Structures are given as structure tokens and as C-alpha cells.
Amino acid sequence: YQVFRGEPAMFRTPDGVVSAIAAGRRRGMIQLGLMLLVATPIARVFVALLVFMRQRDRIYIVVTLTVLTGLIVSLLQGHS
């Protein structure tokens, strides 16, 4: 329990996950599920942004853009 072993490089990118699933690896399917769980809130905020833009509700557009920016920045910072 003293040495941390992260995910193999294959499972760190969407292309690697898809190729792992195509190769029949079960771990690839688990990684795909985790990617979908992360993508769900981002998609929900993006759809809310589109709805607020359609309604031309400027306050909610600004708030939603702030939340979406925070989600994307935190996702990208975790990747590097």
C-alpha cells in the first residue's frame, strides 16, 4: 500500500479506452463508464446554457458560463 500505481497510459485517453473496448478488455468498459459519469454534469450545464441563451436570460447565461468554465478548467487541470 506504499506505492501508488495509476492507470496504465492506455486508459488515460478516449482513444485508448475505445481501443481497449475493441480489444475486449473489461477495464476499458469501466473507464468508459467513468468517462460518461464525468461528462454527464458537463453536458447538463451545456444544455442549460443553450436553454438560457434561447430565453435570452443574461444573468443565468453568465452564471452558467461561469460554472461551465469552472468544470472545464478543473477537468483540464486534472489531465495535465
Residue pairs with C-beta under 8 A, 6 or more apart in sequence:
7 31
9 16
10 16
10 17
10 19
10 20
10 28
11 17
11 20
11 27
11 28
11 31
14 35
17 28
17 31
17 32
17 35
18 28
18 32
19 28
20 27
20 28
20 31
21 28
21 29
21 32
38 75
41 71
42 68
42 71
42 72
42 75
45 64
45 67
45 68
45 71
46 68
48 60
48 64
49 61
49 64
49 65
49 68
52 60
52 61
52 64
53 61
